[in-house]
Amino acid sequence: MIVSAGNVVSSASTLEATLGEGLVSKSDRVASGVVGRMVAKRAIDKGVSAVQWTRRGKQRYHGKIAALLEAAKAEGLALR
């Protein structure tokens, strides 16, 4: 989810019919990559070109988090 000034700009979920199709699991790194690409595409379509990842608690940049963020970067969304 991408939020700007308290408003949701972009979001995606494997629970959406179009994103969940063809996935073996809806909660693995592959699924995270699909969500990352879609979040980035939707954000870019709304004019957002860069975002900052805010860590909550002890979220580390690895596993599913890394897959999501790397896919968003590959789609053209800049991460700060």
C-alpha positions in Angstrom: 0.0 0.0 0.0 1.3 3.4 -0.9 -0.1 6.3 1.2 0.4 10.0 0.5 -0.9 12.7 2.8 -3.2 10.2 4.5 -4.7 9.0 1.2 -4.2 5.6 -0.3 -2.6 6.0 -3.7 -2.0 2.4 -4.6 -2.6 -1.0 -3.2 -2.7 -4.6 -4.4 -3.4 -8.1 -3.0 -3.2 -11.7 -4.1 -6.9 -11.9 -3.0 -7.8 -9.9 -6.1 -9.0 -12.3 -8.8 -6.6 -11.0 -11.5 -3.5 -11.1 -9.3 -4.2 -14.5 -7.7 -4.7 -16.4 -11.0 -2.0 -18.9 -11.7 -0.2 -18.6 -8.4 0.7 -21.8 -6.7 0.8 -20.0 -3.3 -0.6 -16.6 -2.5 1.8 -16.0 0.3 5.3 -16.8 -1.1 8.1 -14.7 -2.7 6.6 -15.2 -6.2 3.3 -13.8 -5.0 5.1 -10.9 -3.2 6.8 -10.0 -6.5 3.4 -10.0 -8.4 2.0 -7.7 -5.7 5.1 -5.4 -5.9 4.8 -5.1 -9.6 1.1 -4.2 -9.5 1.5 -1.7 -6.6 4.3 0.0 -8.6 2.3 0.0 -11.8 -0.8 1.5 -10.1 1.3 4.1 -8.3 3.2 5.2 -11.5 -0.1 5.4 -13.3 -1.2 7.9 -10.7 1.9 10.0 -11.0 3.9 8.6 -8.1 7.5 8.0 -9.2 9.3 7.5 -5.8 8.4 6.1 -2.4 10.0 5.5 0.9 9.7 2.1 2.6 9.0 2.6 6.3 9.9 -0.4 8.4 7.3 -1.3 11.1 8.7 -3.1 14.1 11.3 -5.6 13.1 10.6 -5.9 9.4 13.9 -6.6 7.7 14.7 -6.3 4.0 14.7 -10.0 3.1 12.4 -12.7 1.9 9.0 -11.6 0.9 9.6 -8.0 1.7 12.7 -7.9 -0.5 10.8 -9.7 -3.3 8.0 -7.1 -3.2 10.4 -4.1 -3.1 12.7 -5.5 -5.8 9.7 -6.1 -8.1 8.4 -2.6 -7.5 11.9 -1.2 -8.4 12.0 -3.4 -11.5 8.7 -1.9 -12.6 10.2 1.6 -12.4 9.2 2.8 -8.9 12.2 4.5 -7.2 12.7 3.6 -3.5 14.3 6.0 -1.1 
